[in-house]
């Protein structure tokens, strides 16, 4: 309805900024908060997201009018949020206490950082919106890389693992992986895309976080395996084997220059420590679930680090089989949406990001902190394209 530069509608431009901030805003503002030593910047990020989301909602669209448009999957995700929050309130009303995870933790993560943004994703995503997103994603990816290396050269990173005061190494690595999956789609020049991917991989390795790196490796291999011919699959397997063999042979030399890679060797203290902790957490979570298998027995398991590092186990200990079936219903509906999305030829990188987040969050996050996964689910369900977009579909 309102035209801006390059002929884009104002509502689509603002809606694109909102979606871009949901994908990349958190690491960028967290690093900025570290560089300028201003905690308020992370709060400002949440506020600006809600403000821009509301702005995108109220600006009239020539395509969709003034009314919000919610997909069935989005309605299910919203309902799931409300059900999960009801379970949280039930535990706190019955005397649940945790010195590290109070009610504000769940309110901030599950409502302010997840439910409200999902509610603000009220418009369909068209081919024009995706063209806007391509340009914006490119800008945000380059900004993320630049800020990371600026903060690193300023000596603001942890001396052992690449991380900053306002963003932990797992999150930093995960957002770098997301950037990698969007690179080929955002950058048309393959040489530039490869250079950007190398820089992002460097960030992931320096963070020392295995989960996002393994999830990225799994998504990449799965995509390549299903999209290439048989003979090329053999070449890919052979190349991967040679790469792993080379790393094993030169491991001692690599550790001297990049000590953090010792975390990827389970034979070392650094590599085995988190694995042993997770083993104890899983045992504790299974015990809680066994005590009340139908409705669950606690918000988090009681061993250490506040949650069992496994989303399925956390669902089972929080709400038992009943809550698990509700989550299963939502994800089953979304899998149907993925099939429809593939038929409609949407950019495959969005689906890759979903599987990356799903696999990574499975072992590194809590139910209250997987808002980004919900965003991706809703965004995929709202992409409605005509076939003229095929020429841009090159994830």
C-alpha positions in Angstrom: 0.0 0.0 0.0 2.9 2.4 0.8 5.8 2.1 -1.6 9.4 2.5 -0.5 12.8 2.3 -2.2 13.1 -0.5 -4.9 9.3 -0.7 -5.2 8.8 -2.8 -2.0 5.7 -2.2 0.0 6.3 -0.6 3.4 4.4 -3.3 5.3 6.5 -6.1 3.7 9.8 -4.2 4.4 8.9 -3.8 8.1 7.6 -7.4 8.3 10.9 -8.5 6.9 12.9 -6.5 9.5 10.8 -8.2 12.2 11.5 -11.7 10.9 15.2 -10.9 10.4 15.5 -9.6 14.0 13.9 -12.9 15.2 16.6 -14.8 13.4 19.7 -12.7 14.0 18.9 -9.9 16.4 19.8 -11.8 19.7 23.5 -12.5 18.9 24.0 -9.1 17.3 22.6 -7.1 20.3 24.2 -9.4 22.8 27.6 -8.8 21.3 26.9 -5.0 21.1 26.0 -5.1 24.8 29.3 -6.7 25.5 31.3 -4.3 23.4 29.7 -1.2 24.9 29.2 -2.8 28.3 25.5 -1.9 28.3 23.1 -4.5 29.5 20.2 -2.4 28.4 20.9 -3.2 24.8 19.6 -6.8 25.2 16.4 -5.5 26.8 16.2 -2.9 24.0 16.4 -5.8 21.5 13.3 -7.5 22.9 11.4 -4.2 23.0 12.3 -3.3 19.5 11.2 -6.7 18.2 7.8 -6.3 19.8 7.5 -2.8 18.6 8.3 -3.6 15.0 6.1 -6.7 15.1 3.2 -4.5 16.3 4.0 -2.0 13.6 4.0 -4.6 10.9 0.6 -5.8 12.3 -1.1 -2.4 12.1 0.3 -1.2 8.8 -2.4 -2.0 6.2 -1.4 -4.5 3.5 -2.8 -4.3 0.0 -2.6 -8.1 -0.1 -4.1 -9.1 3.2 -5.9 -6.0 4.6 -6.0 -5.2 8.3 -6.7 -8.7 9.6 -4.3 -11.1 11.1 -3.9 -14.4 9.3 -2.9 -17.4 11.5 -2.1 -20.8 10.0 -3.4 -24.0 11.6 0.2 -24.9 12.7 0.5 -21.4 14.3 -2.7 -21.9 16.2 -1.5 -25.2 17.5 1.9 -23.7 18.5 0.1 -20.9 20.4 -2.2 -23.4 22.1 0.9 -25.5 23.1 2.5 -22.4 24.7 -0.6 -21.8 26.8 -0.8 -25.5 27.8 2.9 -25.5 28.8 2.5 -22.3 30.8 -0.5 -23.8 32.6 1.7 -26.7 33.7 4.4 -24.2 34.8 1.9 -22.2 36.9 0.6 -25.5 38.4 4.0 -26.5 39.7 4.7 -23.0 41.1 1.3 -22.9 42.8 2.0 -26.2 44.5 5.3 -25.0 46.0 7.8 -25.7 43.3 11.0 -23.6 43.9 14.4 -23.4 42.2 16.9 -20.8 43.2 18.1 -20.5 39.6 14.8 -20.9 37.7 12.1 -18.8 39.3 8.8 -17.9 37.7 10.3 -14.9 35.9 12.5 -17.2 33.9 9.5 -19.0 32.5 7.5 -15.8 32.0 10.4 -14.0 30.2 11.3 -17.0 27.9 8.0 -18.6 27.2 5.9 -15.5 27.0 7.9 -12.4 26.2 10.6 -14.1 24.0 8.4 -16.8 22.4 4.6 -16.5 22.6 4.3 -12.8 21.9 6.6 -12.9 18.8 4.7 -15.9 17.5 1.4 -14.0 17.9 2.9 -11.1 15.9 3.8 -13.3 12.9 0.3 -12.4 11.6 0.8 -12.1 7.8 1.6 -14.6 5.1 5.1 -14.6 3.6 5.0 -14.0 -0.1 7.6 -14.2 -2.8 8.0 -10.4 -2.4 8.6 -10.8 1.3 11.3 -13.5 0.6 13.1 -11.1 -1.8 13.2 -8.5 1.0 14.5 -11.2 3.5 17.3 -12.2 1.1 18.7 -8.7 1.2 18.2 -8.2 4.9 19.6 -11.7 5.8 22.8 -10.8 3.9 23.2 -7.6 5.9 22.6 -9.3 9.3 25.0 -12.2 8.5 27.8 -9.9 7.7 27.1 -7.8 10.8 27.2 -10.9 13.0 30.6 -11.9 11.6 32.0 -8.4 11.9 30.8 -7.8 15.5 32.1 -11.3 16.6 35.6 -10.6 15.3 35.6 -7.0 16.6 34.7 -8.2 20.1 37.2 -11.1 19.8 40.1 -8.7 18.8 39.1 -6.4 21.7 39.8 -9.2 24.1 36.2 -9.5 25.3 35.9 -13.2 24.6 36.4 -16.0 27.2 40.0 -17.0 27.0 39.2 -20.7 26.6 36.0 -20.8 24.4 34.8 -18.1 22.0 31.9 -16.6 23.9 31.0 -13.3 25.4 29.4 -12.0 28.6 25.9 -11.7 27.1 26.0 -14.8 24.8 27.2 -18.3 25.7 29.3 -20.4 23.3 26.4 -22.8 22.4 24.2 -19.9 21.3 27.0 -18.2 19.4 27.8 -21.5 17.6 24.1 -22.1 16.8 23.5 -18.7 15.3 26.7 -19.1 13.2 25.2 -22.4 11.9 21.9 -20.7 11.0 23.9 -18.1 9.1 25.7 -20.8 7.2 22.5 -22.5 6.1 21.2 -19.1 4.8 24.4 -18.2 3.0 23.8 -19.8 -0.4 20.3 -18.3 -0.5 21.3 -14.8 0.6 24.6 -14.4 -1.4 24.3 -15.0 -5.1 28.0 -14.9 -5.6 29.3 -18.4 -4.8 32.8 -17.2 -4.0 31.6 -14.7 -1.4 29.2 -17.3 0.0 32.1 -19.8 0.5 34.3 -17.2 2.2 31.5 -16.2 4.5 30.8 -19.9 5.4 34.5 -20.4 6.2 34.5 -17.5 8.6 31.3 -18.8 10.3 32.8 -22.3 10.6 35.8 -20.7 12.2 33.5 -19.1 14.8 31.8 -22.4 15.5 35.1 -24.3 16.0 36.4 -21.6 18.3 33.3 -21.8 20.4 34.0 -25.4 21.2 30.3 -26.3 21.1 29.8 -29.8 19.7 26.0 -29.8 19.5 25.4 -27.1 16.8 28.4 -28.3 14.8 27.2 -31.9 14.8 23.6 -30.8 14.0 25.0 -28.7 11.0 27.0 -31.7 9.8 24.0 -34.0 10.0 21.7 -31.5 8.1 24.3 -30.9 5.5 25.1 -34.6 4.9 21.4 -35.5 4.8 20.7 -32.7 2.3 23.6 -33.7 0.1 22.8 -37.4 0.3 19.2 -37.0 -0.9 19.9 -34.4 -3.6 22.9 -35.9 -5.5 23.4 -38.9 -7.7 24.7 -42.2 -6.5 28.2 -41.8 -7.8 28.5 -38.4 -6.1 27.3 -39.9 -2.9 30.3 -42.3 -3.0 32.6 -39.4 -3.6 31.1 -37.4 -0.7 31.5 -40.4 1.7 35.1 -40.9 0.5 35.9 -37.2 0.9 34.4 -37.1 4.4 36.4 -40.2 5.4 39.6 -38.6 4.2 38.9 -35.4 6.1 38.2 -37.3 9.4 41.4 -39.4 8.9 43.4 -36.2 8.3 42.1 -34.6 11.4 42.9 -37.7 13.5 46.4 -37.9 12.1 47.2 -34.2 12.7 45.1 -33.9 15.9 48.1 -33.3 18.2 49.4 -30.6 16.0 46.0 -28.9 15.7 45.5 -28.9 19.5 48.7 -27.0 19.9 47.4 -24.2 17.8 43.7 -24.5 18.6 43.3 -25.9 22.1 39.5 -25.8 22.1 39.3 -28.7 19.7 40.2 -31.0 22.6 36.5 -30.7 23.5 35.7 -32.7 20.4 37.8 -35.6 21.6 35.8 -37.7 24.2 39.0 -39.2 25.4 40.1 -35.9 27.0 38.8 -34.5 30.3 37.2 -31.5 28.4 35.4 -33.8 26.0 34.2 -36.4 28.5 33.0 -34.0 31.3 29.8 -32.8 29.7 29.0 -36.3 28.4 29.3 -37.6 32.0 27.1 -34.8 33.3 24.4 -35.5 30.7 24.5 -39.2 31.6 23.7 -38.4 35.2 21.0 -35.9 34.1 19.3 -38.4 31.9 19.2 -41.0 34.7 17.7 -38.4 37.1 15.1 -37.3 34.5 14.1 -40.9 33.8 13.6 -41.5 37.5 11.3 -38.5 37.8 9.3 -39.6 34.8 9.0 -43.2 36.2 7.5 -41.9 39.4 4.6 -40.2 37.5 4.6 -41.3 33.9 1.2 -39.9 32.9 1.4 -36.3 34.2 5.0 -35.8 35.0 6.6 -34.8 38.3 8.7 -31.7 38.0 9.6 -28.7 35.8 13.3 -29.7 35.5 15.3 -32.6 36.7 17.1 -32.0 39.9 20.7 -33.0 39.2 22.5 -30.1 37.7 22.4 -27.3 35.1 18.7 -26.9 35.6 17.4 -29.1 32.8 18.1 -32.6 31.4 19.7 -31.4 28.1 17.1 -33.4 26.3 13.8 -31.9 25.1 11.9 -35.3 25.0 13.0 -36.1 28.6 12.0 -32.6 29.8 8.5 -33.0 28.2 8.1 -36.3 30.0 9.2 -35.1 33.4 7.1 -31.9 33.0 3.8 -33.3 31.7 4.3 -37.0 31.3 2.8 -38.9 28.4 -0.1 -36.5 28.2 2.1 -33.5 27.4 4.3 -35.6 25.1 1.2 -36.5 23.0 0.3 -32.9 22.7 3.8 -32.0 21.4 3.7 -35.0 19.1 0.4 -33.7 17.6 1.8 -30.3 16.9 5.0 -31.6 15.3 3.0 -34.2 13.3 0.9 -31.4 11.9 4.1 -29.5 11.1 5.6 -32.4 9.2 2.5 -32.4 6.9 3.2 -28.6 6.5 6.8 -29.4 5.5 5.6 -31.8 2.8 3.3 -29.1 1.4 6.1 -26.6 1.6 8.4 -28.8 -0.4 5.7 -29.3 -3.1 5.3 -25.5 -3.2 9.1 -25.1 -3.8 9.8 -22.8 -0.9 13.5 -22.1 -0.2 14.8 -25.3 1.3 17.1 -23.5 3.6 14.2 -22.7 6.0 13.5 -26.4 6.4 17.2 -27.1 6.9 17.2 -24.5 9.7 14.3 -26.2 11.3 16.0 -29.5 11.4 19.3 -27.9 12.6 17.4 -26.3 15.6 15.5 -29.4 16.3 18.6 -31.6 16.5 20.7 -29.0 18.3 18.0 -28.1 20.9 17.3 -31.7 21.5 20.5 -31.9 23.5 21.4 -28.3 24.5 18.3 -26.4 25.5 15.2 -26.2 27.7 11.6 -26.2 26.6 11.3 -22.6 27.9 14.2 -21.5 25.7 13.3 -22.9 22.2 11.5 -19.9 21.0 13.5 -19.7 17.8 12.4 -23.3 16.9 8.7 -22.1 17.2 9.5 -19.0 15.0 10.8 -21.2 12.2 7.9 -23.6 12.5 5.4 -20.7 12.1 7.4 -19.0 9.4 7.5 -22.1 7.2 3.8 -22.6 7.7 3.2 -19.0 6.5 5.3 -19.0 3.3 2.8 -19.0 0.4 4.4 -18.7 -3.0 3.4 -18.6 -6.6 5.7 -20.4 -9.1 7.4 -17.3 -10.4 9.6 -17.5 -7.3 11.4 -20.6 -8.6 14.3 -18.6 -10.0 15.2 -17.4 -6.5 14.9 -20.8 -4.9 18.6 -21.8 -4.7 19.4 -22.6 -1.1 
